[in-house]
């Protein structure tokens, strides 16, 4: 099978199209013909081995798993003898969070992995797009911040893969939503449900006198220290990017009854229930996929280069096979 292989950390040039052995499903596994994957900042972090936490988890000197890619959508081609909940022909979407392997024509996943039948109304590309940012946003907003009706929520990086779904989810939960993005993406963020949009090139949301119950930094560009004054007395700051700063501030604020700083490894916290939840939101129209660009598997390195620019809107999708 064709696969994008990464044997060392570095620039997108380390991603090479090669022939790889087609995986054989174990008794508890399904083999999926991959139709679509994604490239986001976390995928680029795994490729670069930066931040350092990536190396501690997935190989210090080189990637532990040479085929990257986490989110996928595709068709179950075959199942192991012990599999009961899937059958050949099922159209599925989900994540390969432990062993990656999505940048390939086939991947095997345990039956118990975060994997379910995809929404019938979404294409493979749309399903994998929603799977990418929406699950992360769901973990932070619903599970960590417990966003509820009437709260004021600010999303920094509101046009990115996580931010664009965070806007939609926060609105679904009944919050008053402010999105922070470039002027070029303001209309998109409004269309997704933001009540107000701040152009970061003209206004600093941490210094305009406004306060929020939740500040979700979906791109890791502002620290807790910078955002603290824009939080209400019991406000919550969320960051998707691991850093010494966020970890220290988590410890400092954990025992206090006031403002909180929170980071979570959202990708490792996903399950079938979360996938079913976002699937239902897609069916009702409460959640809509946003795809910026599509690349064939052979151009995965180019997709990484584009994501590295930090200018993408919503998702970048890798189209695999016919």
Buried (B, 14 or more C-beta within 10 A) or exposed (E): BBBBBBEEBEEBEBBEBEEBEBBEBBEBBBBBBBBBBBBBBBBBBBBBBEBEBBBEEBBEEBBEBBBBBBBBBBBBBBBBEEBEEBEEEBBBBBBBBBBBBBBBBBBBBBBEBBBBBBBEEBBBBBBBBBBBBBBBBBBBBBEBBEBEEEBBBBBBBBBBBBBBBBBBBBBBBEBBBBBBBBEEBBEBBBEBBBBBBBEBEEEEBBEEEBBBBBBBBBBBBBBBEBBBEBBBEEBBBBBBBBBEBBBEBBEEBEEEEEBBBBBBEBBEBBBBEBBEBBBEBBEEEBBBBBBBBBBEBEBBBBBBBBBBEEEBBBBBBBBBBE
